[in-house]
Amino acid sequence: MSRVTAIQSLLAACALLPGAAFAAPFAYVPNEKSATVSVIDTATDTVVRTLPGGQRPRGIATDGRRLYVSEAPADGLAIIDTTAEEPIRRIALGKSPEGISVSGDRKLVAAAVEESNSVVLIEAATGRKLADIKVRGKNPEHAVFSPDGRWLLVSAEEAEQVDLIDVKARRQVAQIPVGKRPRGIGFTPDGRRAYVACELASTVYAIDMGRRQVIATIKAGSFSNGVTVAPDGSRVYVSNGKDGTVSAIRSADNQIEATIPVGKRPWNMAITPDGRKLYVANGRSNSVSVIDTQRLETIREIPVGELPWGVVIQP
């Protein structure tokens, strides 16, 4: 074996090690029915481990060192160390917690809690509960931080608006009208615009955050749901639950560039830090579809546990 070949083989082997500095990031998938979290190596697009997921894991977020997973029957949040791969703490949230979000500085965690119609704010370092903030929407599903951490935008199943929380003031300060049953939320990297998928309207709403108003409506596929924005902000990806597709929207003109078939009942999604691959949780296919964002086509379907709810990728 030549010296060059030996080095290439060593790099390939090291890229598969969890602790390698240049390893591809891992994707984590909460499987609601099987109560597990599938760990996908994004270099090989294979499940490399399966972690215990607690009770009916749904919402998931990460700060790179820890996973934050909502457990609906336990009414709480499980914090999992990604190195030890075991829970290090559980925090009571309230009945039926859903979506989880971590602020850009990784200091705060937000959890949408359905039955209390509120968002719980937690200090990431200590697990201390800082606030329980009431919102207008009923059965909130997602509470997503703006890139600068100043705002939380909250969607709810029984709503025709998204609720805006001032994080520092710890209170809701506005409602922005959208379509019926807002679900997924994504911000452009500069935080100037947010995209909200409304399931019953099958429409995506582009919101100017400065003006706090909708500036464009984009007709997506049937039952539009999850939203992910490319790291450079050039595209917005929206899952369409009834169609089994993902819409790729150009943010420059808010036009649909492509419609990509995936598995059954696509839900929440995540994109790799380099923006090259999008991972889509397919709830009724028990799989994750991998989309090549340059070719805008599905290149792999990865079997995971039962009823995958979403995906998060290490920053």
C-alpha positions as CSV (number, residue, x, y, z in Angstrom):
1,M,0.0,0.0,0.0
2,S,1.3,3.4,-1.0
3,R,1.7,6.2,1.6
4,V,-1.1,8.2,-0.1
5,T,-3.4,5.2,-0.1
6,A,-2.7,4.5,3.5
7,I,-3.5,8.1,4.5
8,Q,-6.7,8.0,2.5
9,S,-7.7,4.7,4.3
10,L,-6.9,6.2,7.7
11,L,-9.0,9.3,7.0
12,A,-11.9,7.2,5.8
13,A,-11.8,5.1,8.9
14,C,-11.5,8.1,11.3
15,A,-14.4,9.7,9.6
16,L,-16.6,7.0,11.1
17,L,-15.4,7.5,14.7
18,P,-17.8,9.5,16.9
19,G,-15.1,11.6,18.4
20,A,-13.2,12.5,15.2
21,A,-12.8,16.2,14.7
22,F,-13.5,15.9,10.9
23,A,-16.3,13.3,11.2
24,A,-19.5,13.9,9.3
25,P,-22.3,15.0,11.7
26,F,-24.8,12.5,13.2
27,A,-28.5,12.8,12.6
28,Y,-30.9,11.9,15.4
29,V,-34.4,10.6,14.7
30,P,-37.0,10.2,17.5
31,N,-39.3,7.2,16.8
32,E,-42.5,7.8,18.6
33,K,-44.0,4.4,18.6
34,S,-40.9,2.3,19.2
35,A,-39.7,4.8,21.9
36,T,-36.1,5.0,20.5
37,V,-33.8,7.5,18.9
38,S,-32.0,6.3,15.7
39,V,-28.5,7.6,15.1
40,I,-27.6,8.1,11.5
41,D,-24.1,8.7,10.2
42,T,-24.5,11.2,7.5
43,A,-21.3,10.1,5.8
44,T,-22.7,6.7,5.1
45,D,-26.4,7.3,5.5
46,T,-26.8,4.3,7.7
47,V,-28.1,3.8,11.3
48,V,-25.1,3.2,13.4
49,R,-26.8,3.1,16.8
50,T,-30.3,3.0,18.4
51,L,-30.7,4.8,21.8
52,P,-33.5,4.4,24.3
53,G,-35.9,7.3,23.6
54,G,-38.0,7.4,26.8
55,Q,-41.8,7.6,26.5
56,R,-43.2,8.5,23.1
57,P,-40.3,10.8,22.0
58,R,-41.4,13.5,19.6
59,G,-39.7,16.9,19.6
60,I,-35.9,16.9,19.5
61,A,-33.1,19.5,19.4
62,T,-29.4,19.5,20.1
63,D,-26.7,21.9,21.2
64,G,-24.0,19.6,19.9
65,R,-23.2,18.0,23.3
66,R,-26.7,17.1,24.4
67,L,-30.0,16.0,22.9
68,Y,-33.2,17.5,24.2
69,V,-36.2,15.1,23.6
70,S,-39.8,15.7,24.6
71,E,-41.6,12.8,26.2
72,A,-45.4,13.2,25.9
73,P,-46.7,10.6,28.4
74,A,-44.0,11.6,30.9
75,D,-44.9,15.3,30.5
76,G,-41.2,16.1,30.4
77,L,-38.0,16.8,28.7
78,A,-35.2,14.2,28.6
79,I,-31.6,15.5,28.3
80,I,-29.3,13.0,26.7
81,D,-25.5,13.2,26.7
82,T,-24.4,12.5,23.1
83,T,-21.1,11.1,24.2
84,A,-22.3,8.8,26.9
85,E,-25.5,8.3,25.0
86,E,-27.6,8.1,28.1
87,P,-30.1,10.5,29.9
88,I,-28.4,12.8,32.3
89,R,-31.5,14.7,33.5
90,R,-35.3,14.9,33.1
91,I,-37.3,18.1,33.5
92,A,-41.0,18.4,34.1
93,L,-42.7,20.6,31.4
94,G,-46.5,20.1,31.6
95,K,-48.9,17.8,29.7
96,S,-48.1,16.7,26.2
97,P,-44.9,18.6,25.2
98,E,-44.1,18.8,21.5
99,G,-41.5,20.7,19.6
100,I,-38.1,21.7,21.1
101,S,-35.7,24.4,20.0
102,V,-32.3,25.5,21.1
103,S,-31.1,29.2,20.9
104,G,-28.2,30.0,18.5
105,D,-25.9,30.7,21.5
106,R,-27.0,27.3,22.9
107,K,-27.9,28.9,26.3
108,L,-31.7,28.4,26.2
109,V,-34.1,25.6,25.3
110,A,-37.7,26.2,24.5
111,A,-40.5,23.6,24.6
112,A,-44.0,23.9,23.2
113,V,-46.5,22.4,25.7
114,E,-49.9,21.5,24.2
115,E,-52.3,21.3,27.1
116,S,-51.1,24.3,29.0
117,N,-51.0,26.4,25.7
118,S,-47.6,27.7,26.7
119,V,-43.9,27.6,25.9
120,V,-41.5,26.6,28.7
121,L,-38.1,28.3,28.6
122,I,-35.1,26.4,30.2
123,E,-31.5,27.4,31.0
124,A,-29.5,24.8,29.0
125,A,-26.5,24.7,31.4
126,T,-28.5,24.0,34.5
127,G,-31.8,22.7,33.4
128,R,-33.5,25.4,35.4
129,K,-37.0,26.4,34.3
130,L,-36.9,30.1,33.6
131,A,-40.5,30.8,32.5
132,D,-43.8,29.3,31.4
133,I,-45.1,31.7,28.8
134,K,-48.8,31.6,27.7
135,V,-49.6,31.9,24.0
136,R,-52.8,32.5,22.1
137,G,-52.8,29.4,19.9
138,K,-54.3,26.2,21.3
139,N,-52.2,23.0,21.3
140,P,-48.8,24.7,20.4
141,E,-46.6,22.4,18.4
142,H,-43.4,24.3,17.6
143,A,-41.5,27.1,19.4
144,V,-38.6,28.2,17.2
145,F,-35.9,30.7,18.2
146,S,-34.9,33.5,15.7
147,P,-31.2,33.2,14.8
148,D,-30.3,36.1,17.2
149,G,-32.3,34.5,20.0
150,R,-34.4,37.6,20.5
151,W,-37.7,36.1,19.4
152,L,-39.6,32.8,19.6
153,L,-42.2,32.1,16.9
154,V,-44.9,29.6,18.0
155,S,-47.3,27.5,15.9
156,A,-50.3,25.7,17.2
157,E,-52.7,23.1,15.9
158,E,-55.8,25.2,16.7
159,A,-54.8,28.6,15.3
160,E,-54.8,30.8,12.3
161,Q,-51.8,32.8,13.5
162,V,-48.3,32.4,14.8
163,D,-47.5,33.9,18.2
164,L,-44.4,36.0,18.7
165,I,-42.6,35.8,22.1
166,D,-40.1,38.4,23.2
167,V,-37.5,36.1,24.9
168,K,-36.0,38.8,27.1
169,A,-39.4,40.1,28.3
170,R,-40.7,36.5,28.7
171,R,-44.1,37.3,27.2
172,Q,-46.0,37.1,24.0
173,V,-46.0,40.4,22.2
174,A,-47.8,39.9,18.9
175,Q,-49.8,37.5,16.7
176,I,-49.2,37.3,12.9
177,P,-52.1,36.0,10.9
178,V,-51.5,33.0,8.6
179,G,-53.5,30.0,7.4
180,K,-55.2,27.2,9.3
181,R,-53.2,24.9,11.5
182,P,-49.7,26.4,11.3
183,R,-47.0,23.7,11.8
184,G,-43.3,23.9,10.8
185,I,-41.3,27.2,11.1
186,G,-38.0,28.2,9.6
187,F,-36.0,31.4,9.7
188,T,-33.6,32.7,7.1
189,P,-30.0,32.9,8.5
190,D,-30.3,36.7,8.9
191,G,-33.5,36.4,10.8
192,R,-35.3,38.9,8.6
193,R,-37.8,36.4,7.2
194,A,-39.7,33.4,8.6
195,Y,-41.5,30.7,6.7
196,V,-44.5,28.9,8.2
197,A,-46.2,25.9,6.7
198,C,-50.0,25.7,7.4
199,E,-51.3,22.2,7.1
200,L,-55.0,22.7,6.4
201,A,-54.3,25.5,4.0
202,S,-51.6,23.5,2.2
203,T,-49.8,26.8,2.0
204,V,-46.4,28.3,3.1
205,Y,-46.4,31.9,4.4
206,A,-43.3,34.1,4.1
207,I,-43.2,36.6,7.0
208,D,-41.3,39.8,7.1
209,M,-40.2,39.8,10.8
210,G,-39.5,43.5,10.9
211,R,-43.0,44.4,9.7
212,R,-44.5,41.4,11.4
213,Q,-46.7,40.6,8.4
214,V,-47.0,38.1,5.6
215,I,-45.3,39.2,2.4
216,A,-45.9,36.1,0.2
217,T,-48.1,33.0,0.1
218,I,-46.8,29.9,-1.6
219,K,-49.1,27.1,-2.5
220,A,-47.3,23.9,-1.5
221,G,-48.3,20.2,-1.7
222,S,-51.2,18.8,0.3
223,F,-50.9,19.1,4.1
224,S,-47.7,21.1,4.1
225,N,-46.0,20.5,7.4
226,G,-42.3,20.6,8.2
227,V,-40.0,23.5,7.3
228,T,-36.2,23.6,6.9
229,V,-34.2,26.5,5.5
230,A,-30.8,26.0,3.7
231,P,-27.8,27.3,5.7
232,D,-27.2,30.0,3.1
233,G,-30.8,30.9,3.0
234,S,-31.2,30.3,-0.7
235,R,-33.9,27.6,-0.4
236,V,-36.8,26.7,1.9
237,Y,-37.8,23.0,2.1
238,V,-41.4,22.1,3.0
239,S,-42.7,18.5,3.6
240,N,-46.2,17.7,2.2
241,G,-47.7,15.1,4.5
242,K,-50.6,13.9,2.3
243,D,-48.6,13.9,-1.0
244,G,-45.5,12.2,0.3
245,T,-43.3,15.0,-1.2
246,V,-41.0,17.8,-0.3
247,S,-41.3,21.2,-2.0
248,A,-38.1,23.2,-2.7
249,I,-38.8,26.9,-2.7
250,R,-36.4,29.6,-3.9
251,S,-36.3,32.3,-1.3
252,A,-35.2,34.9,-3.8
253,D,-38.6,34.9,-5.5
254,N,-40.6,32.5,-3.3
255,Q,-41.3,30.2,-6.3
256,I,-41.3,26.4,-6.1
257,E,-38.2,25.1,-7.8
258,A,-38.9,21.3,-7.5
259,T,-41.2,18.8,-5.9
260,I,-39.4,15.7,-4.7
261,P,-41.0,12.4,-3.9
262,V,-40.1,10.9,-0.4
263,G,-41.8,8.3,1.9
264,K,-45.3,8.3,3.3
265,R,-46.4,11.1,5.7
266,P,-43.2,13.2,5.7
267,W,-43.0,15.3,8.8
268,N,-40.1,17.2,10.2
269,M,-36.7,17.5,8.6
270,A,-33.1,18.7,9.0
271,I,-30.3,19.7,6.7
272,T,-26.6,19.1,7.1
273,P,-24.4,22.1,8.0
274,D,-22.9,22.2,4.5
275,G,-26.4,22.3,3.0
276,R,-25.8,19.3,0.7
277,K,-28.2,16.8,2.2
278,L,-31.7,17.0,3.6
279,Y,-33.1,14.3,5.9
280,V,-36.9,13.8,6.0
281,A,-38.7,11.8,8.7
282,N,-41.4,9.7,7.0
283,G,-43.9,8.8,9.8
284,R,-45.9,6.1,8.0
285,S,-42.9,4.6,6.1
286,N,-40.8,4.2,9.3
287,S,-37.9,5.7,7.3
288,V,-35.8,8.8,6.7
289,S,-35.5,10.0,3.1
290,V,-32.2,11.6,2.1
291,I,-32.4,14.3,-0.5
292,D,-29.4,15.5,-2.5
293,T,-30.0,19.3,-2.5
294,Q,-27.8,19.9,-5.6
295,R,-29.7,17.4,-7.7
296,L,-33.0,17.9,-5.9
297,E,-33.7,14.2,-5.8
298,T,-34.0,11.5,-3.2
299,I,-30.9,9.4,-3.1
300,R,-31.6,7.0,-0.2
301,E,-34.3,5.8,2.2
302,I,-33.0,4.7,5.6
303,P,-35.1,2.3,7.7
304,V,-35.5,3.6,11.3
305,G,-38.0,2.9,14.2
306,E,-41.8,3.2,14.1
307,L,-43.4,6.6,13.6
308,P,-40.3,8.8,13.2
309,W,-41.4,12.4,14.2
310,G,-38.5,14.5,13.0
311,V,-34.7,14.8,12.6
312,V,-32.0,16.9,14.2
313,I,-28.4,17.1,13.0
314,Q,-25.4,18.1,15.2
315,P,-24.2,21.6,14.5
